[in-house]
Amino acid sequence: MLRGIPAILSPELIKCLMEMGHGDEIVLADRNFPAKTHAKRLVRSDGHGIIHLLKAILPFFPLDTYANKTSVAVMDVVGNDPTPEIWDAYQQLTSPFSLQKVERFAFYERAKQSYGIVATGEAAPYGNIILKKGVIVDEL
């Protein structure tokens, strides 16, 4: 164990986040997402919601300021499905970045190219989110 690391972040997830480089993407997938089918690297985070994971990840994970329009992406709704309420929380947590809405099958293709997919227990429909890693600018 280490101090200061939220318990919700498993060693496997921390390792995945640390291995990622600038421009790499990670998908936090809801419980209905075909994570195993699409993942190069699959991290299990069953039982956890994405909002709680975002709150734990984002203090350690810089979003890409060079790609503002694509740094945070969600799977767009299909047809007349309602706009997911969870997107409001995502927007608050990732502000000042905007949520890019990606068509469902394009989202799947982007997920296949991501560094990794975190399979969560998120129950919200269209709860999937992609984060693009930015640059660490802290001095040692």
ABEGO torsion letter per residue (X at the ends): XBBGBBAABBAAAAAAAAABBBGBBBBBBBAABBAAAABABBBBABGBBAAAAAAAAAAABBBBAABAAAABBBBBBBEABBBBAAAAAAAAAAOABBBBBBBAAAAAAAAAABABBBBBABABBGABBBBBBBBBABBX
